[in-house]
């Protein structure tokens, strides 16, 4: 059972009151129970409110993907009459959103929301079918309309609308026995559908022992200096606070002086002023009154625990939760003796008449001065509080939800009605169109006409129709003129141009699609070839299978291979209300290619076959010149290598049956192309001569003649594209014993109705099957008769038509949400169309093929610097695109700012630069749609862009759409080591990091060391994001996979020649302060002065070139130390623009990598050097230890003299071959890195 729960009570103003606490508690209790009962729950909120706290709180309980948000268009608060149209539209959108979830029941924990805020709740305005259960708190305004309703016509309208919504609910869950009775009084027509689920309070409401220090600090916060009397709750008239104030002012003066009166809770300024006036009017001067304002749950628990007496004087309550909370905390509680409070407090001695101020005063005074009564009420209160539990309330509520859902399910079953037929538009080609689907429809339609009034909609270009049955045949223009008349729509969809006219209509008028061919690529390829529009099929490839398919199309330059490889059918599937297929194999293909949700609403209905009747086998054989002694073996259908016709010839040529010379093999179908040569060669090889015949294209009459005349059929396949073999069913229908192999849908045929070979059968197995049928007449006849009986029972038009009817009514009975139906119900002006179009797109995205990972290339597309982070982004993208498919689609995107904030756009033009061969196929960059469960991922360091996007609510938009946000963090050195970065950059980086940490669901660090630093940073800066998971995934290290650039200049060739034949140390990395270049150059100067003939080669670009020198820290000194060095060009070499090709050569020629960096995020050069089997000298810092492990010689100094000594020590070890061996360093490829990343992003 799927339960959808509206959680707006946790977003509206009610979240600060008892209703909010009730909603939170009952939902959590229901979630616990639902998990035990294995029910699914979706929590649905309003995207107009803040979301983070709700997601953080409930994601661990129900899962992030089961928290959904719908979005209204504009302000909806009912208080402003100008919002009424928006409010109505929002109701339609909300109900359609819930209906789209296909829940078995909807639970609304609080209905009376939205007068002063953007909450929107309704029942039965759009969704007339999904049952709704709501909580009933009280009906106080109905009880006292003069005070609550009559003075405000707008509020009265709002309230009475809510009452009408309650009346439409399947059940009401009253929070008390009194609320139940009150509901039965006002809703007498549904008295049996109102049940008491009662109420409880959170576990946090319990007695606490506070130290004297804790008490003092807490009481000082609220300026409480004496024992105090407490009230908690709202301040509307029924709460009776002015009467309580009068009662307190009537207490003896000495009693008043002993206590203070505390009013706890969030009150409006208007309420506070009214109460202060009441205090002044009552002359309550000796007892100070404190207003706490909003208090947290923990503060409220402390107030309950520390108060001397809790007073609840309300004269009308639905339950009275504050009284129960106070009792649960051990407080002495007295309250009104009417409505629901007697069943809550349950102690007669603690009750008073709330309308009798003197009785109220007496009760307060009596309890304050009578210690025995005081203690009696305290002890009884504790026991009474234990009688209420959320588990008990949730159990009763869950039973009601289950009962409602079960009842709705029972009444939704289709009842066959042949009298009042629904109007059905049935799209199909008809004869004489050369289409098997035309024949299929002509057999189905007469049987289906028993259930529907049918109009057959044909292609306007089909001028001739064999019209011999009782249904109207119309074309598309007539359908469009009368579209409102149709209750149901069916599309018979195949992989040919006969169905071309359906595609465009299906997009506008969704219906049930009978998918005869899972692969539609033939059609799109043909269409593209006819129009010359190269993007037509490509658009389908991109929609169905992502960029991988387009890249392969460009690389292979073999459209036939792509056609066979990719179904290209998702556009049809996404527009269908539901799908009918003829085999489980087609459904399995959908599961293999797409997300499992795609095929949820699919139904298998057997490919029908009308019973073969009234045929004369002997006469037919005579017409075909087949004598009685000849065993006629037939194989039906176009001949092709995928039909394995050559295997049949080979088997026949070696069979025992053939030796009798009484066997003839006829291929009933066309043969052409290169396959013809292969077939003819095989016939000659096996000397079959006249024993094999090929009819060529066969008319329907000739096809039927061979079905009648044949003794045996052989139907084999090596490649299934999701279609069901009509030829096999024809053979079985005519009683032919048939040999098949277990390929595709043929694997589903009953084992005792055909001879079923393995999918990859041997020639010997096929020979055995042929001989068994040819040589054993009794077995042959028995198997054929059994096959015919099976077809006549399970594939008959009547049987299939009834299954069609049941499925069609089931689908339409669910009331699929069609965007056109939503639009019809909206009240919008012309100028609102664009904004509503965006809102509808956000709330009702089309079916998705699978989860999308939106891979942000905002920086890479505009400036590819070929440095660290850019190289990582490019390498990951390239590998991810290789493993992308319809079920997990990598979509390169970039952020673009517009008047509404930021959107994501497909980076198609960037892809054409990365893969030039895709240029003819890719469309322009387009804005992307978000779907629940999709992932936004950025591996770039785009601080300014991300900061601005966050300030424009971009990440809030992603959260509303249930898109998971993930970032890759390469390091956080700008905040941990700010001295190595431009002055002030740590501030901008901190803003970026805080945004990333606050908005992400996943942070993927490049090493465990970086992960630890990020975790430490979040704890230090108290960034609270309970849904965040911080993980790490190492980079790949195969340079070739990152699309390396090539090229070596003549000057660089000279450098390569100069460093040869001399011990050479290599440094790789951008010239930045932390990289240790100054230390290294100084150490080598000392070595050179000491006469050591060593080379130091530095490969890396000059860093921060766009900044003035005073912002570049030590970079100017580094450049000067290199360029002005007397050894520059002789023993010191700087390559500031080396290609990847040149770098690879230098690695090969060097003897050791020197890596003196102060800190890193990863340290890729260590791995690159180890791949070239080069030794390593590295600074000893955690991240470099993590990467290089025991494969490096480590040092830890900033003293050039010490480093020079360490280098000489290493040289001695190197001479003795005793230095650390870097070949032991583990590393992974970019392909492995990409797969690791995906697993973490999608887990």
Secondary structure, DSSP 4 states (H G I P E B T S, - for coil): -EEEEE-GGGTSGGGGSHHHHHHHHHHHHHHHHHHHHT-EEEEEEETTS--HHHHHHHHHHH-GGGEEEE--SS---TTSGGGHHHHHHHHHHHHHHHHHTT-SEEEES--S--SSSS----SSSS-SSS-EEEEE---HHHHTHHHHTTT-HHHHHHHHHHHHHHHTSSEEEESSHHHHHHHHHH-GGGGGGEEE------TT-S-----HHHHHHHHHHTT--SEEEEEES--SGGG-HHHHHHHHHTS-HHHHHHEEEEEEB---HHHHHHHHHHHHHHT--SS-EEE-BS--HHHHHHHHHH-SEEEE--S--S--HHHHHHHHTT--EEEESSTTHHHHH--GGGEE-TT-HHHHHHHHHHHHH-HHHHHHHHHHHHHHHTT--HHHHHHHHHHHHHHHHHHHHHHHS----SSSPEEEEEE---TTSS-HHHHHHHHHHHHHTTTEEEEEEE-TT-------SSSEEEEHHHHHHTGGG-SEEEEEE-SSGGGHHHHHHHHHS--EEEES-S--HHHHHHHHHHH--THHHHHHHHHHH-HHHHHHHHHH--HHHHHHH----HHHHHH-SEEEES-HHHHHHHHHHS-GGGGTTEEE-PPP-PPP-S--HHHHHHHTT--TT-EEEEEES---GGGTHHHHHHHHHT-HHHHTT-EEEEEES---THHHHHHHHHHHHTT-GGGEEE--S--HHHHHHHHHH-SEEEE--S---S---HHHHHHHHTT-EEEEES-GGGGGS-TTTSEEE-TT--HHHHHHHHHHHHH-HHHHHHHHHHHHHHHHHHS-HHHHHHHHHHHHHHHHHTT---HHHHHHH----GGGHHHHHHHHHHHSPPP-SSEEEEEE-TTTTT----SHHHHHHHHHHHHHHHH-BTTEEEEEEEEEEETTEEEEEE-HHHHHHHSGGGTTT-----BPPP-TT-EEEE-S--HHHHHHHHHTTHHHHHHHTT-EEEEEE---HHHHSGGGS-TTHHHHHHHHHHHHHHH-SEEEESSHHHHHHHHHHHHHTT---TT-EEEE-PPB--GGGG-------HHHHHHHHHHTTS-EEEEES-B-GGG-HHHHHHHHHHHHHTT---EEEEE-PBTTTTS-GGGSTTHHHHHHHHHT-TTBTTTEEEETT--HHHHHHHHHH-SEEEE--S--S--HHHHHHHHTT-EEEEE--HHHHHHHTTSSEEE----HHHHHHHHHHHHHHHHTT-S--GGG---B-HHHHHHHHHHHHH-
